[in-house]
Each structure stands twice: as structure tokens, then as C-alpha cells.
Amino acid sequence: MKKLAKRLGVAIRSLILNLEEKKPEEPKSHFAAAYDTLNRIDMNTGEIKEAIRSTKRTSAAGPDGLRMAIYSEACSYILRPLQTLFNSINTSGNIPMNFKIARVIMIHKKNTKQDMGNYRPISMENHIAKIWERVLNARLMLHLNRHNRLTRRQHGFRPKRGCHTNLFEAQEKII
């Protein structure tokens, strides 16, 4: 396990060095006001550990070939390097290329397998990117809720809400 954690550490250091070589871009003007209040996002090891622990260990590997179980097993060894990497990404605004790469596979839905219309694509990205996204999403949702930036009519992509709650509200107004 220590050997694997060391390999992950080397890969993470490599990502950090690549980030430091690039210049950060200025935020787009229409995001400037929101960016000012979120311009510094320091992720802590507790958030990263929670993101790793809350992800299914049996998730298939992404393009890098690393399964989620590896991150779960090596969690205590890689928390600090991941924290350094994630905070470097957040500070610089540059996202590593391997965070943008996904392996797309086709999953059969129904009926005949000869018809491509009966398949749906699944994008499998690297778990290291999923961990970062999970922590960033949790932080962003906390910020939006704390500052009342989401309308109560927003149902999609929110916990305990979705199409069904939206339909219930629409039905209440109609009846």
C-alpha cells in the first residue's frame, strides 16, 4: 500500500509542477462578482477524506486505470498531496489535462443489440478529478445556500429535490 501511495504521490507532484508553469486566466466579466466571494477556496483534508469515503469503492477505473478502491485504501497516505494539488488548482485556475479526459463506453439499454439507438454513453473520468469535483461541489453548494443564491424554484441538482418535487409543486398550483 505504501508503494502505491508513493506512486500516487509522484503523479500528484507531477500535476502540481505542470500547474505552476501555467499562468492563471482572469475570470470572465459576467462571473466577476461571484468570483470575488469565492476567489480563494482552500480545501482541507477532512473534506477530501469525506469525498473519498462517500464515493463507491467499486467504481470502475477511468482512463488512468486507477479504481476508487485504491484511493480509499491509500486515503491516509495521499490526503496531504491531494490537498496540495487541489489547492494549487483552485489558486491557479488551471485544471490539469488528465482531469479533462474521460473514457466513453456504450451501455446497452434495451431491445436488440444491433441498433445503436439502444445504447447510452457513459463517461468515465479519473477518480482524482471526481474527488476534486465532489469537494468543490460541496463547497459551492454550501456557499450558495449560505448566501441564499438559489431560488426555491430551483429543483434540479439539489439534494432532496428533483423533477418529482417540481411536478408536485406544479400540480399544487394547478389544482
FENLINUR-V296620 format. One record per run of one state. SS is the DSSP state (h for helix, s for strand, l for the rest). FROM is the first residue (numbers start at 1). TO is the last residue. Records with the same first field share a line. If there is no record, write none. Layout:
SS=FROM-TO  FROM-TO
//
This chain:
l=1-1  22-28  38-44  54-67  74-74  93-96  100-101  109-115  126-126  147-162  175-175
h=2-21  29-37  45-53  68-73  75-92  97-99  116-118  127-146  163-174
s=102-108  119-125
//
